[in-house]
Amino acid sequence: MTSIQRWTSADLNALPDDGKRYETIDGELFVSTQPHFYHQIVVGNIYVLLKNWSDQTQFGRAIIAPGADFC
């Protein structure tokens, strides 16, 4: 019988800070490169729009990158 490793957030915390993006989805590890500079500009612009809407309507919260430890 073959055992399949299921990755956890504790496993992610033990991985190196090497410029790659590590994330788990349903226990499976995915590795990707950092987003491109222009991607970050677009994300920032969308965040501003959502933050303004959220402040005006009091619906929800705009969070740029909550990660696994958001509140």
Secondary structure, 3 states (H helix, E strand, C coil): CCCCCCCCHHHHHHCCCCCEEEEEECCEEEEEECCCHHHHHHHHHHHHHHHHHHHHHCCCCCCCCCHHHCC
